[in-house]
Amino acid sequence: MPLTRDRAKPAVPFGGIYRLIDFALSNVVNSGYLKIVVLTQYKSHSLDRHVTKTWRMSTMLGNYVAPIPAQQRIDKNWYSGSADAIYQSLNTITDEKPDIVVVVGADHVYRMDFSQMVDQHIASGAGVTVAAIRQPISTADQFGVIEVDSKDHSKIARFREKPTDAKGLPDSPDEVLASMGNYVFDARTLVEAVTDDANTEGSKHDMGGDIVPALVAQGRAFTYDFKDNVVPGGTERDHGYWRDVGTLDSYFDAHMDLVSVHPVFNLYNYDWPIFTSYGPFPPAKFVHGHHGRLGEALNSAVSPGVVVSGARVNSSVISPDVRIHSYTDIDTSVLLDSVQVGRNCRIQRAILDKNVVVPEGTQIGFDHEHDRARGFEVTESGLTIVGKGTVITP
């Protein structure tokens, strides 16, 4: 919140022209898997619209990306967890009859070749394989943590949610394996697991909290170390990059990863593209070249349809159809689609959601008490967020 006040988190814009779900879908498609369903529930209209308009496969070849809203197929209840969402959508598996099902979270920023994970899954004979990324042991209480078997380091001995007493890895005592929320299942195992879970009293019907621990107890759960995943066109700098943008600060920090001279996350890898659609916008334009009235952007990512008119943009991400007028200074900020910024404004360390209107002379991010008094969100780190469609009062 407030970025999810009007939309599901996977539909939140990211990186100028993308939605968060574009990263997950691009990874799946680039891995060669072209029959995809997107299970949606919470405020899903913008997500469904984006998937439907953007993600079109070859129907001649039987490929598709199909958004499936909660349907109450089993009873009159909506999804009560990620495992329940799959349980209530088992008809998709029954219809296609796959051998393998890849289950992917839709709100992370990363590149991953799932075919490599599937190959390991098949070779190990696992019922489920859980993708995991190495994280400092000091952050273990923020993740679902995988403890590996002492003899077989690919086998999960224990799966714990946000432990405060985590054990380090055998080959790296200062690190733990954190679940990425991505799984590979044998289809039969998945069907049996979510069906059993649906009939288990007291279950939260969560993939990480219930399904994986149950399969760990059966000795059928293995892990895939994300450090072993090699994506075509990847560099040493962005190898193993993964960000869970579940907070406003992490969402902002992931944007700042994009605008360094040598980006921590490289959007310019055309061997593993991130697909999307950003509409019929013309190229970005920078106008006025008079002394003291220069339209410029430095260390920034500027999207199509943007007009920077005699203003200065620095270390920021500017989304499509934004207008920034003369003598304004935008610094270290993220402006989402169709934001309008008037003359003589100063904005720093801020996120402005879609269709925000900033009148002439406004300052955002300088006086946090004043920001809060205007109804803006301010995080503990001093990041200011202006909600979607806000028309700021002069």
C-alpha positions, 0 to 999 in steps of 0.5 A: 500500500498504497501502490496496491490500493487499486491493483494486485501486486503483480500488476504494479508497474515497474521499470518504466514500461513493465508490470511486475508479472512481466518478469515471471511470465518472460522467464517462463516463456523464455524457458520454453514453456508456453501453456500458462495459466495466471490464477488471480483474485485480489483486485485483479482487473488491471492484471487481467487486462494487462495479461489479456492485451499483452500476452498472446501466444500462437493459438495455432500451436496450442499455446496460451497465457490465460488469466483465471479468476477465482471461480468457486468451482469447489464450493462458495469460498474464494481462494484461502491461500496459494495452495487452495488457488491451485486446488480450486483450479485443478481442472486446468491440470486435468484438461492438459494432462502435463507430466510437470507443473511449474508454479511461479510467484508473479511479483519478483524481479529476476531472470531465471531459466526454469528448464535447468531447474526442471532438468534437475528435478527430473534427474533427482526423482523429486516430488517437488523442487523448490528454487532457493537463493542464498541470503545472509543468515542475519536476514533469515527471519524475513524468508522461508528458510530451507535446511538441507540434508547433511549427506545430500545437499540437494535434499530438503531436511527441514523447511522453516518460515522466518526462523530466528535461529537458522542454521548456516549452509554446510559450505557457507555457514554465514548464509541460508537458502531462502525460498524464492516462491518458485516450484517444480512439481510432478503433476501427480504429486501436486494434485495429491498434495493440494487435495490432501491439504484441502482436507487438512483441518487447520491448514493455511493452504499455503504452498510454502507454509503447508505443501512444501513441509508436508512433502519434506516430511515424506522425503520427496522435497529437493532444492535448486540453488539459484546460483547454478542458474545460467541465463543466456546473455547474463553478466557476472554483475547481474548473475543471481539477481533476485528481488522480492519487492514486497515493501515500498522500500524494496520496490524503490531500491529495485528501481535504483538498481536499474539506473546506475551506469552499470545496472545491477539488473540489466534490462538490456539483455536481448538474449533473455528479453523481458516482454511487455506492451506499453501502448502507442506512445511516441519517443521520449522528448526533451525540449528547451535548450536555453540557459537555465531552462534545459530539458535533461535526464541524467542517470535515469530511465525515461520511457516512451511518451515522456516530455521533459520540458525545461526540467532536470531529471536525475537518478530516476525512473520515468514511466510512459506519458509523464509530463515534467514542466520547466524549472522543475527538479526530479531527483532519485524518484519513480514516476508512474504512468501519466503523472503531470508535474508543473513548473518550479517543483522539487521532488526527491526520494518519492514514488508518484503513482499513476495520474498524480497531478503536481501543481506548480511550486510543489515540494515532495520529499523534503518535509516529511511532516508536511508530506504526511499532513497531505495524506502521503505515505512516508516510510521509516527510511524517508521515502514518500509515496503519493497514491494513484490519481491524487491531485495535490492541492497547491 
